[in-house]
Amino acid sequence: MKQSRFLGLFAALVYAFLHVPLLLLCAFSFNSSKFTVWEGFSLEWYRQMFADTQLAEAAWNSLVIALASTVLSTIIGTLCAYGLWKRGSKWLSGSLYLSLVTPEIVTGISMLAFFQWVFRYWQVQLGMHTVILAHVAFSIAYVLLVVMARLRTAEPALEEAALDLGANEWQAFKLVTLPMLKPGIAAAALLAFTVSFDDYVITAMVAGVDSETLPMVLYAMARRGANPVVSAISTVIFLGFGALILISDRMQKA
């Protein structure tokens, strides 16, 4: 009993350490004062947030990049997961974790060097296309791991039965395996969207002058000093993507 209570208290302290700062950020986004002294309830910072054209443009860029990279990485990652499930390769499966443990600054620098080397011959500048390609590159691993987790619960005999009944490999995948993977694919897509929308380090390395994203703008605003507008937009992002993560988790367990 004592050990159980100690573990419960320890878990509560960890959750408080993680979430109390976020809750305070949300609370002070409704503060009428610019400082961390409560002076009254106000929606002024949300009004300024929606009236800021730079924030609106950056948010639009983030949405376009996140949606494009999510679609591409979900398709590629799902097909890669299916291929690994069918053929199996311990070396390839183990290498998936390399992109997850590699520091983002290293990934960003390597991608920037690659783009500069390739575009030197094509006369192409950095922009939205380079950010999308970079996001696809690091999102594929997340999609692949989530879909692979779903495939581990699938029964290969179902596809074999479909093949025995006259279906070809594409029909067996489309009609038997793909419906089983839909919850995992949806969860992977939501996770990829969240990771892409929130990324700052890699995006800052490969973005052009016309592809500034919302995290980049928020970081620049925060460095100039306390700004309640940053708290307001951070609250919207926290609540919105917190809901997406919960939906993704439920879909993955479905």
Secondary structure by P-SEA (a helix, b strand, c coil): caaaaaaaaaaaaaaaaacaaaaaaaaaccccccccccccccaaaaaaaaacaaaaaaaaaaaaaaaaaaaaaaaaaaaaaaaaaacccaaaaaaccccccccaaaaaaaaaaaaaaaaccccccccaaaaaaaaaaaaaaaaaaaaaaaaaaccaaaaaaaaaacccaaaaaaccccccaaaaaaaaaaaaaaaaaacccccccccccccccaaaaaaaaaaacccaaaaaaaaaaaaaaaaaaaaaaaaaac
